[in-house]
Amino acid sequence: MLEMIAIGYDLDASPRMLHGVRLLREALEACEYMVEEKAGGWAWNRYRDTGHRKIYVGRRSGSELLAELEARDVLLYHTDEPEGEGFYLATCPGRLVVVSGGDDSGALYGCQELAGRIREEGELPRELSFGDTPRLAWRGPAVGLQKQRVEPGRQPFEYPLTPDRFSWFYDRVMWLDYLDMLLKHRGNSLFLWNANPFASLIDLPGEPEAREVTKEQLEENASLLRWLTEEADRRGIQIFLAFYSIYIPQSFADKHGLSYRQCKPLPETSDYFRRLLAAFVRDYPTVGLMVCLGEMLKGQMYGVEWLCETILPGIMEGFDHSAGADPPPVIVRSHAIDIEKVMQEADGLYPNLHTEMKYNGESLTTWTPRGEVQALHRRMAERDGKHVVTVHMNSNLEPFRFGAPSFIQRCVQAAKYRLKGSALHFFPLSFWSWPYSPDRSEIPIKQVDRDWIWFEAWLRYAWNPDRDGKAEKRHWISRLEEKYGNRQSAERLLHAYETIGSCAPKLLRRFGITQGNRQTMSLGMTMSQLTNPERHVTWSKLWESHAPQGERLEEFVLKQLAGMPHLGETPLDIVEEVERSSEEASKAVKQARMTVQKNKTEFERLAADIDAIKAMTNMYTYKVRAALLVFMYKHTAFGKYAERAALLEESAEWLDKSVAAYRKLTETTEKQYVFANGMQTLHRKIPFRDGAAIYHWRDCLPMFERELAVFRQRIGELQTGKMPSALVQAPAVSYRRYSQASYKLLSEDAEQYRIEKGARVFTDGDIPIISCAEELYGLTGIRFSQLRAAHEEIQLEVELEEPSLILVGCFNSHDDQWLKPGGAAAVDPYTFGLDPVIRRGIRLFAYPSVHVHALPYEAGRHTLHYGKGAFLILGVIELHQSLSNRDFDPQHDERTLLDWLYEMTEVEMVP
């Protein structure tokens, strides 16, 4: 006779708790138990009346039975008492098994844990005393309601929700499978990304121009989101909508006579978004929101205003008119804003406000983030509310599989301990093509299937990053054995995953241009990008914060030549490590092939990925060796370019090997992949501009072959005594720094700083100097708030010891946020009628170039006031000295002249 098991719960059990009961029932029935459910009537002095074995599922804060059992020392915990999502499983006298949850999610996870043990053991365990709780509060992935290319007539990230754009979005079976996967691995959040999803979900009465889709489509979208939210909640999953600022429908812009591109708040857009958000929160009070204040909106200037005067008031208004029990969580992204200033201004305006910041930028590079980025994470984490660490975009990993569990585990540990994050949000490996992978296949491959180990690992370690290493190795071998049918193959595949997984992170952090998605790392880098990286607008945080201590290529060469000790990881350290790792992975996967029993097609795709990453690794390491020799040539030629050409010949041999490796990479990926970079827009610039046209290795191979041919031709020119024209025509003028004059800054709301590469030019924001004219380098400038200067006239009090020239920098842009240097901007008794002394004398990251004007002042105290608009004070110099009258062109410094070695016009090429 089959044994009967009763599952009990209280009458007010939530859908989430009942979902846990369902998991228990299914597990028991799979083991051939008879199951009956009993709702209500559970008390400490009556539960024995049910003679057979029973399971009670409850929430500690609302269960009379659990409270009485605890009070009478019948239910005791040998670990921390369960709180929140925590749970405890216990066997109690009277044939009772208790699932004690800290809250409804805790009860759900307790049921899930018990159901798993029942299935594993084939019966309901007789002895239970186990508790567990998550270490991070939110744990979940991003799903992009985005496309790979910008639609004609629209802006980046802007895609209304329609079946022709996102057919998968309306597939409810797919969503249930995905939600079940998240629950299986205890993920509890899901972030849906779109520029302005509300215009596809909310119909403002009498304003058809305020929505992006037809009314019928809007109703379908709204129905889908309500259903998705309910199903997610049943599984303990919080839905978030992540949106950008400021995106408005074209029809709305036309009606109100507005520009489609909105870079600053206007009364019309603020009113629109406030009402839109109020209506959304009223209709969907449990959906969380994640707002990006810096993208289209100039967040450094207007982020505070937009959040505090539009976003948060709109959300609170909607909540006040909703049936929600608590205000929905709102997460403020740190992207392209001064997040500390924003949060300082937003304090007290909203009770459920949190912060977010990227982990390794838009790549995955290290489990030891440090420097300024680490410090900012920690300061955000110290605030009230949760701090979300986002593993964002992973552009250096695409398009290949990544499944190094120990790397991921250490990254989650770093997010918790080094960055002090309390929540984890991670991107899929191919965000822009979701839900399908970039693999070339007759039947599209879903990422959740291809990259199962990626999803499992991040979720597993977000629940508990401190699992024992040896036990984890056994766990992942067991999972791989399930996939491929053989334990020996599983052991070798885990080794292959672990070793190959270190290659892309190490290569990018030591040699890359940026951790951002401007760079498609798997497509390679040019010699110019390796030997003259500043020309390509480097982002120094890549190696200063998102990498261990170490040396860049030229720094390494200079230390070698000077006989100085090296610090941290060097280029040759990385070359040696990644070559060894890729070779080990290649051997391991070949050995695994002999014993694989299941999923052989997917195994061969994984093996092809490892072959491709090995070829990519060799392409990089050979090219790095070539670049090191070019740097050696640069710093030992001393003008005798022909005599040191042997170094370049050796370099060319390494470059030839790099191109050969790239041919192999192209051959492998031509069979396996549709594209390398998921985002195919003009934003992708490394290795070659125009990611819309250059997105596969076959597109890049001819360019790298040409680079090699040019290099060899240039070397031949040197050997025949023909000096390249770029050297002959190099400017002979040497510009010296202006003679600095002494002055005092009297204003308390400004500060002095040194003009040099990497210096921040404003007190708010993080906009560094990329390059500056030699005349300016080392001068003492004055910085102040860009936001304030853009909104009101800045006044600076200075005292000059002698008649002097004050260098004022004006941005080369007509945008109204910048000071206009026309005659209307009076400088009593002077005007900006003077022409700039250095045109484009300062280059800033992502900002317009800066013209430098020299304005004369007498000795004494002065109030500098030039009108509304941001500008720069680049120093105070002596009055009587020769001033430049030139265009600053960083392309003509010695470093850039090396580029003639690899670049030439078609006319110069020898057939």
N, C-alpha and C positions, 0 to 999 in steps of 0.2 A: 504494500500500500504506500502511495506517495505521501511524504511528510507535508503537513500544512504549516505555513509560515504566515503570521499576521503582520501587516505593516500598518502602524498607527501614526496618526498625526492629529493636530487640533483642527477644529472646524474652520478657523480663520487662516488655514494654511494658504500661502501665496502661490501663484502660478509657478514661481521659481522653485519653491519647495516641492510642489506636486510634480515638477519635471524630474526632480531628484528621486521621488518615490517611483516614478515610471522607470527610471534607470534601474532601480533596485528590483522592481517587479520583473523586468525583462531578463535580468541576470539570474534571478531565482528560477524563473520558468525555463530558462535555457539549461539549468541544472536539474530540471524535472521535479521541482517543488510545486506544490499547490499553494496559491497565494490568495489571501483575502485582505482587503483594505478596510480599516476601521477609522472613521473620522470622528473625533470627539470622544468624550467620556473617559479620558485617560487621567488617572489619579494614582498617587503613590500607594494608597491602601486598597486599590481595586485592580491594578494591572495583572495581579496573579490569577484573577478570575478566568483569564484566557489561558487555558491549560497548556496549549502547545507553545512552541517557540514564537517569539515576537520581536519585531524591530520597531522602535519608536523613533520618529524623526521630529526634532523640535528646534526652536530658536530660543537660546537661553533667556533673552530679554522678554520673551512673551509666553514661555511655557510653564504652566503651573506644575506639571509633573517633574520637569528638570529642576525647578527651584526646590521642590520638596525633597527630591532625591539628594540634591546637593546639601540641603540643610540637615538632613538626617544621616549624612556621611555614607549614603549608599552609592552615590555617584561621586567618585573622587578622581582628580586629575593628577597624573604624575609629571605633567608638563605644565606650561602656562595655561591658565583657563582660556578657552576659546573666545576670541573677540573678533568682531568684523567678519572677514571672510575665513577666519580660522574655524577649525572643527576638531572634535574628539570622538573616537569610536571606543565604546566600552561595553564589556559584558557585565551585567549586574545579576544579583540573585533573582530567582524567579523566572529563569529562562528568558531573560530580557537582554536585548542588544540595543544600546542607545547610540543614536547619531545626534550629537550635541553641536549645534552650529552657533557661532557668534552672532550671525544674522542670517537672513534667508540664503545669501550666497554661501555662507559657511555650511548651512545645512545641505545645500545642493552639492557642494564639494565633498562633504562627508558621505553622502549617498553615492556619489561617483566613486570615491575611494573604496567603499565597502562593496559596491557592485563589481569593481575590478578584482578585488580579492576573491569574491565568490566565483567569478569566472575562472580565475587562475587556479584556485584550489578545487574547483568542482563542487563546492558545498559552502554552506554558511559556516564561517569559522566559529569554533567553540570558545576561543579565548581571544579577546581583543582589548588592547589598551594602547591606542595610538592617536597622537595629536599632530596637527600640522597647520601652518599659517603662511600666507604669502609674505615675502619680504618687500615687494614693491606693490604700490597701491593700484596703479593702472598698468595693464599689460596687454598690448595689442598692436595690430598692424594697420598700415594705411592702405586704402583702396582709392585709386585715382579715377575720378570721373573726368578724365583728361584724354587727349589724343596726342599722337606723336607729332603732328604737324599743326601749325596755326591755320585755321580756316580762312579762306579769302574774305576780306572785309571785317574780320574779327581780330581780337587782341589775344595775346598769349594767355593760356589757362582758361579761356572763355568758351565753354561748350554747353549750350542748353541741353537739358535732359530729354532726349527723344530716342525712340527705338532705333532709328537709322544710325544714330551715333553710338549708342550703348545698348545693343540688343541684349547683352548679358545682364544688364541691370534689372531687367524685367523677368529674369529666369528664377522663379521662386524655388525650384528644386535645387538649383546651384547654390542659392543663398542658404538653404537649410543645410546642405552638405558643408558649406563653409562655416556656418555658425556652430555646427556639431564638431567640426575640427577644432575650432577655437575652444569650445568647452572641454573637449577631450584633453587638451593641454593647458587648461585653466587660464586661457586668455579671457580678459573681462572688459576689453574695449575695442572699438572698431572706428576708425577715422575715415570718413568719406571726404575726399578733396575735390573742390570745384571753385571756380572764381566767384560766382554768385548763384549758388544753388537755389536761393529763395525765390528768384524770378521764375523758376520752373516749378515752384511748389505753392506759392501764395498768390492769391488773386485779390488785389486791393479793389474794393468796390468802385465802379465807375472809372477805373483807370486801366483800360486794356493795354496801354503803352507801358505799364509798369511790369508786365510779365513778358517772358521770352518765348512762350509756347502757346498753343491754342488752349482754350478753356478745357476742352475734352482731354487733351494731353496732360494738362496740369492736374486734373482730377485723377487720372491714372497714376501720375507720379505721386500724388498725395496718398492715394490708397496703398501704393507699394511701400512708401516710407512708414506709414502707420503699421502695416503688417510686419515690416522688417524690425521696427522698434519693439513691437510686442514679442516677436519671436526671439529677438536678442535678449530682451529683459527676462524672458522665461529661462534663459541660459546664463543669466547673471552678467550680461554683456551690455556695457554703456555705449550707445551710439553717439558719435560726435560728427558734426559737420564742420569741416575746415574750409574757410573762405578767405578771399583776398580783398584788398581795398585799392581804389574804389572802382567797381565795375557797375555800369548801368546799361540797360537795354538801349540799342540804337534808337528805337522808337521813342523812348523816354527823352533821350538827348535831343532828338529832332523837335519834339513837341515844345520843349522848354528852351530851345535855342542854345543848347549846351554843346561843348566839345564832347565827342565820344570818349576821348582820352581824359580821364579825370585824375589830376595829380595833386589836387588840394581840395579841402572841403568847401562846398558852396551851400548857401541856404537851401537850394532846391535838392541837392543830393543828400544833405543831412536830413532833411524832412522825409525824403523818400526812404532812406535806409532805416531811420528810426521807426517809421510806421511799418515797414516791411518786417523788421526784426520783432516788433511788438506783436504783429499778427502771427508770425511764425511761432514764437514762444507760447502764445496763447493756445495755438493749435497743437503744438508738440512740446509740452512743458518738461518732458523728461530727456529730450535730446540735448546733449552738450554742444558747445560751440568753441571752435578754435579760430582765432582771428589773426590774420597776417596784416600788420599795419604798414609794412614796408615792401612794396613791389611796384605797382602802378602809382600808388600814393607815395609822395615824398615823406616817408615815415619819420626821418630824422627831424623834419620841420613840423609836420602836422599830425604825427602819431598820437601825441597826448590829446590834442583837441578832438581828433576823430573818435578815439576810444572814450574819453570822458564826457563828451558833449553829444555824441550820437549813439555809439554802440551800446554802452552800458545803460544809459537811460532808456533806450528802446527795449532792451532785454528786461529791465525791471518793470517797465510799463506792461509788457506782455505777461510777465509772471504775476503781477498784481491782479490781472484779469483772467488768470488760468486756474485750473483745478490742481496744479502742482503742489506737492507738499513742501518742497524746498526749491529755491532758485536753481536753475540748471548750472552745472559747472561751466565756467568760461576760462579758456586757456589763451594767454597772450603769447604769441610767438616772438622771439627775440630778433628775427631776421630783419636786417637793414633798418633797425631803430636803436635808439639808446634805451634799452629795456629797463635799466635802473631808473632813469628819469620818468619813463612812462609809468612804472609801477609806483613810484613815489607819489606822483600826481593822482593815481587811481586809488590809492589807499583810502579805505572807508567808503568808497562809492558803491561797492558791490561785495556781498558777503561770501561769494564762492568763486574767488578769482585765483588763477594759478599761472605759472610761467612755464615756458618751453625754450629749449635751446638744443642745437644740433650737437651730436656726439663728436664725430670727426669731420665736421663740415658736411659736404655732400659726397663723402667717400668713407671707406673703412680702412684705417691705416694702423691703429695701435690700440693696445689696452692700457697705455700709460699716457693719456692726455695730460698736458701740463701747461705752464705759462699763464698768459693772460686769459686764455679760454677757460682753463681749470678754475682760476680765481673768480671769474664772472659766474660760472656755474655755481660755485660755492656760495657766493653772495646771494644769488637768487634762491638757493635752497634754504638759506637762513630765514627767509621771509615766511610769513604765514601762508598756508596753502601748499599744494603739491608743486614740485618742480619736475617737469617732464623732460627726460633726455630722449632725443629723437635720433635714431640711426637712419640717416636721411639719404635717400637716392642711391648710394653705393655705386657711383658712376665709374669707379675704378675696377669694379668686379664684373660689370656687364660685358658681354651677354652670357657669361659662362656660369655653370653651377658652382656653388660655394657651400661646403659642408664640413668645415673644421670646427667640431663642437668645442674643443678646448679653447680655441681662439674666441669663439662667441661667449663662452662662460667667463673668460677673463675680461672681456669687454663689459659684460653686465656687472661683474664685480667692480670694475672701474667706474661705471655709471653710478653705482651705489656708494662706493667708498671714496673714490678719488673726487668725484663730482658731487657727491651727496644728493644724487637724484632720488626721488621717491616714486617715480613712475617711468615706464619704458614704452616708447612708441617706435615701431620699426617699419621700414619700407620693404616691399618685395624686391626681388632682384631685377625685375624689369617693370618698373612702375608705369611707364607710359604706354605699354602695350597690354596692360591687364585686361582680361584674366589669362591671356595666352602668352606663352613663352616665345622668344625669338627663334626657336629651332625651326629648321626647314623640315616640314612634315606634311604629308597629304592630309592628315587629320590634325588640326591644331592641338597642341599639347598645353594643358592647363598648368599654370605655374604652381598651383597648390599641389599638383601631382609630381611635377618635375622637381620642385624645390622643397619637398616634404621635410627634409632634414633641416633646412634653413628656418622654416616656420616652427618646427618642433623644438629646435635648440633655443631660439630666442625666448619662446614661451616657457620652456622648461626652466631656464635659468632666471627668468623674470620672477617665477614663483619662488625659486630658491637657488641663488647663484653659488652657494657654499657647499655644494654636494661633494662628496669624497671623489678624488680623481680616479682612483682604481675602480671604484664602483661605477663611475660614469663610463669608463672605458668598456667595462663589461656590458653596460646598458646599450651603448651604441653598437657594439659588436652584435648583440642580440637583435637589435632593430635591423641592422644590415643583413643579418642571416635570414630574418623574415622576408626581406625584399628579394634576396638573391639565392636563397636556398642552400647555402653552404657556409659553415662557420669559418673554414680556412679562408675562403674568399672574403668573408666579412672582415676578418682581421686585417687582411691586406688592403682592402678598400678603405677601412678606417685610417690606416697609415697613409694611404694615398690622399685622402681628403685632408688630413691634418698637414701633411707636408706641402702639398700644392697650394693650400689655403694661405700660406705665408707669403707667397711670391708677389702677388699684386699689391698688397698693403706695403710691403717693404720697398718695392720699386717706386711707387708713387711718392711715398713720404721722403725719400732721399733724392729723387731726380725730377719730380713732377713740377709743373708750373703752378698748379692750384689744386686744392681739394674740392673745388667747386665743379659743377657739371659743365663748365666751359671746355673741359678736357675729357676726351674719350681715350682713356689710357690704353685700352687694348689695341687701338689703331696705331700706336707708336708715337714717337716724337722726332722732330727734325734735328739735324745737327745744330742749327741756329738756336733751337729751343733748349738744347743741352749746354751750349757754350756761350750763349748770350740770352739767358732767360729773362732778364729785365725788359728786353725789347718786347716780350710777349705778355707783359703785365703780370708779374708773379704776385702771389698772395703769400706773404712770408709766414703767416700763421700755420701754413702747411708743415713747415719744419720747425717752427718755434713753439707750437702748441700741440700739433697733431702728429708728433713724431718724438721718439726718444732723442736725447741729446746726440748730436752728431755733426758731420761736416758736409757741406755742399761740394760740388766738384772742384771749382776754382780754389776754394779755401783749402781743400785737401792738397792740391798741387803746390800752392804757395807754402804750406807748412812743410811739405816734402823738400822743396828746394831750400828752405831756410833751416832744415834740420830740426824743426820744432816738434814737440810731442803732439800726438793727435788726441782728440777728445771725443769720446762717444763712438757711435758707429760711423765708419768711414765708407766712402763709395766702394772700395775694394772689399770691405767686410760684407757689404750687401751683395755684391757680385758673387762672392764665394758662397754665401749662404743660399741665395735663391737658385744658383746653378745646382748645388748639391740637393736642395729640396725638390726641385723639379725632376732631377734624375731619379731620386728615390721614389717619387710618386709614379714616374713612368715604369720603373721596374716592378713596383708593387701591383699596378693595374694589369701588367702583362702576366704576372704570376696568378692573379685572381681570375683572369679569363679562363684558365684551364679547369677551374672547378665550379664556375657559376652554373647554377641549375635552373634559375627562374629569371624572368624579366630580362632576357638577354638583349633585347632591342634597346632598352633603356641603359643597360650596362655598356653597350657599345657607344651610345651617345656620351655617357660619362667618360669612357676611355678616350673618345675623340676630344672632349674638353681638356683632359689632362695633356694630351698630345699638343693641343693648340696653346695651352698656357705654357707648356715647356718651350714651344717655338717662340712664343711671345717673350718669355724670359730670356732666351738666348739672343733674340733680336735686341733687347735692351742691354744686356750685359756686354755684348760685342760692341754695341754703339757707345756705351759708357767708356769702354777702353779706348775707342777711337777719340772720344771727346777729351779724355784725360791727356792724350798725346797732343791734341791741338792746344790745350792749355799749357802744356809743357813747352810747345813751340812758341806760343805767345810770350811766355815769360823768360825765354832763354835766347830768342832771336836777336834782340837788341838792334833791330833795324837791318840785320843781315839775313834777310828772308830766304835767299837762295841757299845759303850755306847750311841752314838748318832744315832743309826740305826733307831730309831722311826721316825726320820725325813724322812728317806728313805722309810719307810713303808707308810707314808702318801703320799709321792711323787708317790709311785707305784700305789696307789689308783687313783690318778689323771691321771697317765699314762694309767691305765686300761680304764678309761673313754674316754681318747683320742683315744685309739685303737677302742673302741666301736663306737665312732663317725666316725672314718675312715672306719669302716665296712659299716656304713650307707652311707657314701660318695661313697664308691666303688659300693654298690648296686644300688644307683641312677645313677651313671655315666656309669655303665656297660650297662644300657638300653639306655642311651642318647648319649654317645660319643664314637668315634672311637679312639681318643687319647687325651691326655692332652697337651703335648708340640708339637707345630707345627714343630720346628726344631729338627729332630731326628738324631742327630750326637753325636760324642764323646764329643763335646763341652759342652753338658748338663751334669753337675756333681752334682747338688743339687736337690733332696736329695740323689740320688744314681748315681754313675758313669755310663756312657754309655747310653746316651739318645736314641741311636739307638735300644737298647734292652729293655729299661725300659721307657715306655712312656704312661702307663695307670695305674690307681689306683690299678687294680688287680695285676699288677706286683709288686707294693710296699707293699701291705697289708701283705703278708707273712713276709717281712723283718721287718715291724713294730711290728707284732706279736712276732717275734723272739726277737726283742729288749726288749719287755716287759718280755718275759720269762727269758732272760738273767739277766735283772734287778732283778727280783724276786729271781733267783738262787743266785746272788751275795749277796743280802740282807740276804738270808738264811745262806750263808757261814759266813758272819760277825756275825750273831747271835749265831752261834755254836762255835765261837772263832777261826774259820779258817781264817787267814789273806790272802787276795788275793795275789797271787804271784807277781802281778805287784807292790804292795806296798813293799813286802819283798825285791824284787830285785831292788827297786828304787835306783839310784846312791846316795851315801852318800857324794860325793865330792861337796863342795860349791866353786864356782869360783868367785873370786873377780875381780873388775875392775883393769886393769893395772894402775900403777902409771904414771900419765901424766907428761910430761916434757914441759917446756915453750919454745915457739918458735914464730917467727914472719913470717907471710906470706907477701912477698914483691911484688908478681905478682899482677898486677891490673886487670887481666882478670880471676881471680879466687877468691873464697870467702871461709871463714871458716863456719862450721856448726857443730851442736851437733849430735853425733851418737846416734840415738834413733829410736824407732818404729815410722813410719810415716814420717821420715825426707826424703827429696828429695836428691838423691845422685849426681845428675848432675844439672848444672844451666839451661840447656835446657831440656824440657820434664817434665814429672810428674810421675816419677818412685819412689815410696816410699819404705822404709825399712819395710818389714813384720815382721822380727824377727832378732835378732843379739845375738851373744854370750855375756855372762855376762861380760867377760873381756873387751869388747869394749864399753859397754853402757856408755854414758856420755863423751866419749873422743871427742876431737875437730878435726874433719876431714877437708879436703879441697875438694871443688867441683869446677868443671869447665865444659866446653862444651863437651858433649859426641860426638856430631857431628864433632867438630874440631879434637878431639883426634882420632877418627876413620879414619880421612883422612890424618892427619899429626902428627908428633911427638910433644907432648905437653911438654913445658919446664916450670917448676915451680921454682920460686926463694924463698928460705926459709933461715932463720937465726936461728941457734940453740944456746941456751945459754950454753949448756953442751953437752958432748957426749951422743947421744940418739939413739933410734931405731925408724925408720919411718915405720909405718904399711902400706903396699901396698896390696890392694885387687886385685886379678886376677880372672877373670870370668872363671868358669868351663865349657868352651866351646871351640871348635876348629874353630868357625866362625871367619872370618878374620877381623871382626870389633873390636875384643877384643885383648888386649895386650897378647902376648905369653910369659910366664915366663920361657922360656928355656934359655940355656946358651948364645944363640945368642943375647939376650937382655942385653947388657952390662950396668952396673951401675958403672961407673968408681969411685973408683977402685974395686967395688963389683959386684957380679952377682946374678942372681936369682937361682943360683945353690942350695941355701938353701931351704930345704923343708918348706912348710907352717907350721906355728905354730898352726893355727886353720883351719881345713878343713871345707869348707862350713860354715864359720863363720858368713856370712851375707846372708839372704834370701830377695830377692827383688820381687816385684810384676811382674809376667810375664817375668822375666829375669833369666838367669842361676844363680846358687848359686856362692858364692865368696869365694875363698881360701885366707887366710890372711898370708902374709909373713912379717917378721921383718928384716929390713935392717939397719945395723949399720952405723952411721955417726959421724964424729968428730964435736966438737963445731965449730961454725963459719957459714959462708955463703955458701950455696950450690945451684947448679942448678940441679933439679931433671929432668932427661930425660931418659926414658926407652924404647924408640922406638915407632913406630906407633901402635895405637890401644888403645881403651878406658880401663881405670882401675880406681881404687879408692884409695884415700889417707884417711886412716881410723884413723889417729892420730899419735902423736909423744909421745913416752913413755921413761921413764928412762932406761938407758942402763943396769944397774945392778939390775935385778929383775928376778924372776922365771917366765919362759914363759910356756905356755901350749903346749901340743903336743897331740891334740885330734880332734875328729870329733864333731862338734856342732850338737846336735840332739834335736830340740825343742820338740820332742815327749816325752822327759823324764823330763819335768818340772812338777811342782805340778798340774798345770791346766790339763795337758793331762792325768795324772794318774787317773783322774776321769773317763776317758773313759772306764776303766776296768769294771765300773758298768754296761755298756750296751753292751760291746763287748767281745766276746770270740770265741775260735776256736770250731769246731764241736766236737773235742776230749774232750774238757772241759765240754760240755753240758751234763746235767743229763737228761736221757730219761724221 
